């Protein structure tokens, strides 16, 4: 579902921007990045879910901080602006619920597809500042405590939100560069399960021009 959504929104945006046929000097480029995301499972949301689904008491502790990354396809709209879209994985957060029936573990993982407008501000011929604003479609998979089995039940949640970001990019050659970025995702998840998290992600990635 997420991949189909991305394909649709990116194609429509590219057509709207008047993308010409790919020539020898293509404006397309790719980005592959890895980093850390501050994803968590909201303890109050998990406790509320547990009490509403068979437990008589619940106190939850969640970890934060997980490996993340993204793969993006970009199209330059000139020297200053570009469209970027792709897939981002925000990692997995684990939690333990201390209930009346014992300790039951669970988890939340999150991924999304996005479409962003990127501004590139050159400081010299090789070094630039980056700023971005975009929208995304998120999906979370939450393994929630099950009072009947003392195991877990999987719940999938979906939604849309917006994000902002900033970073730097250094171009070693006209075809290859490295970038570091900070991004703020303003809502990922559902308060009825593992919570609506505001997620920060820091990544370092390679930029490859086609």
C-alpha positions in Angstrom: 0.0 0.0 0.0 2.7 2.5 0.9 4.8 1.7 -2.2 1.8 2.1 -4.5 0.9 5.4 -2.8 4.4 6.7 -3.4 4.5 5.8 -7.0 1.2 7.6 -7.6 2.1 10.8 -5.8 5.6 11.0 -7.3 4.4 10.4 -10.9 1.7 13.1 -10.5 4.1 15.6 -9.0 6.7 15.0 -11.7 4.1 15.5 -14.4 2.9 18.6 -12.8 6.4 20.0 -12.7 6.8 19.4 -16.4 9.4 16.7 -16.4 10.8 16.2 -19.9 12.0 13.0 -21.4 15.2 11.7 -19.8 18.2 13.1 -21.8 21.9 12.5 -21.6 22.2 15.0 -18.8 19.4 13.7 -16.6 18.0 15.7 -13.7 17.3 12.5 -11.8 19.3 11.3 -8.8 19.1 8.8 -6.0 19.9 9.0 -2.3 20.6 6.1 0.0 20.9 7.0 3.7 21.3 5.2 7.1 21.0 6.6 10.6 19.2 6.7 13.9 15.5 7.5 14.6 14.0 8.3 18.0 10.9 6.1 17.7 9.0 5.1 20.8 5.9 3.3 22.0 3.8 5.6 24.1 3.4 3.9 27.6 0.1 5.6 28.4 -1.4 4.5 25.0 -0.3 0.9 25.5 -1.6 0.8 29.1 -5.0 2.2 27.9 -5.1 -0.5 25.2 -4.3 -3.2 27.7 -7.0 -2.2 30.2 -9.5 -1.9 27.4 -8.7 -5.4 26.2 -8.8 -7.7 29.2 -6.1 -6.7 31.7 -7.1 -5.2 35.0 -3.9 -3.2 35.4 -0.9 -2.3 33.3 2.3 -0.3 33.6 4.5 -0.1 30.5 8.1 0.8 29.9 9.4 1.5 26.4 12.8 1.9 24.8 13.6 4.7 22.4 16.2 5.1 19.7 16.5 2.7 16.8 18.3 2.2 13.5 16.6 3.9 10.5 17.2 4.8 6.9 15.7 5.8 3.6 15.9 5.4 -0.1 14.9 8.5 -2.2 14.5 9.4 -5.9 15.0 13.0 -6.7 14.4 15.3 -9.7 16.2 18.7 -9.9 13.9 21.6 -10.8 16.9 23.9 -11.3 19.9 24.9 -9.2 17.9 25.6 -6.1 14.9 23.3 -5.8 14.2 19.6 -6.3 11.4 17.1 -5.7 12.4 14.0 -3.6 10.2 11.0 -2.8 10.8 7.5 -1.6 10.7 5.0 1.3 11.8 5.6 4.9 12.1 3.1 7.7 12.0 4.5 11.2 13.0 1.3 13.0 11.4 -0.6 15.8 10.7 0.2 19.5 10.2 -2.5 22.1 8.2 -2.3 25.3 7.3 -4.4 28.3 3.9 -4.2 30.0 3.8 -5.2 33.7 0.2 -6.4 34.0 -1.9 -8.2 36.6 -1.3 -11.4 34.6 2.5 -10.9 34.3 5.0 -9.2 32.1 4.1 -9.2 28.4 6.4 -7.7 25.7 5.4 -5.9 22.6 6.8 -3.7 19.8 6.1 -1.0 17.3 7.8 -0.5 14.0 7.2 2.3 11.5 7.7 3.0 7.8 6.5 5.6 5.4 6.5 6.9 1.8 7.1 10.6 1.3 7.1 13.4 -1.3 9.2 16.5 -0.4 10.2 19.8 -1.8 14.0 20.3 -1.2 15.8 23.6 -1.3 19.5 23.6 -1.9 21.5 26.7 -0.9 25.1 26.6 -2.3 27.8 28.1 -0.1 30.5 27.4 -2.7 30.9 25.0 -5.7 30.9 21.9 -3.6 29.2 22.6 -0.2 25.5 23.3 0.2 22.9 23.8 2.9 19.6 21.8 2.6 16.1 22.5 3.7 13.0 20.4 3.1 9.3 20.3 3.6 7.1 17.4 2.7 4.1 15.1 3.3 4.1 11.4 4.0 1.9 8.3 4.3 2.9 6.3 7.4 2.3 2.7 8.5 2.9 1.2 11.9 2.9 -2.5 12.9 2.2 -2.9 16.6 2.5 -6.2 18.5 0.1 -5.6 21.4 -0.3 -7.6 24.6 -3.1 -10.2 24.4 -4.8 -10.9 27.7 -6.2 -14.3 26.5 -2.9 -15.8 25.5 -0.4 -13.6 27.3 1.2 -13.3 23.8 0.7 -10.6 21.3 -1.8 -9.5 18.7 -0.6 -7.6 15.6 -2.4 -4.3 14.8 -1.6 -2.2 11.7 -2.3 1.5 11.6 -2.1 4.0 8.7 -2.2 7.8 8.3 -0.8 11.0 6.7 1.2 13.9 8.2 3.9 16.4 7.3 7.6 16.7 8.0 10.5 19.3 7.9 14.2 18.8 7.7 17.6 20.4 7.3 21.0 19.3 6.3 24.3 19.7 4.5 25.7 18.2 1.2 29.2 17.9 -0.1 29.8 17.1 -3.8 33.0 15.2 -4.5 32.2 15.0 -8.2 29.4 16.2 -10.4 27.9 12.7 -10.1 28.6 11.8 -6.5 28.1 13.5 -3.1 27.5 12.9 0.6 24.8 14.5 2.8 23.9 14.6 6.4 20.3 15.4 7.4 18.0 15.9 10.4 14.3 15.3 9.8 11.3 15.8 12.1 8.2 13.6 11.4 5.3 15.3 13.2 3.1 12.3 13.7 3.6 8.5 13.3 1.1 6.1 14.9 -2.3 5.8 16.6 -3.1 6.8 20.2 -5.5 3.8 20.4 -2.5 1.4 20.1 1.2 2.4 20.6 0.8 6.1 20.4 1.2 9.0 18.0 4.9 9.6 18.1 6.8 12.7 16.9 9.9 11.1 15.5 13.4 12.7 14.9 15.8 11.0 12.5 19.4 11.8 11.7 20.9 10.2 8.6 24.1 10.2 6.5 23.8 9.2 2.9 25.2 9.0 -0.6 23.8 11.0 -3.5 24.2 9.5 -6.9 23.3 11.5 -10.0 22.1 9.6 -13.1 
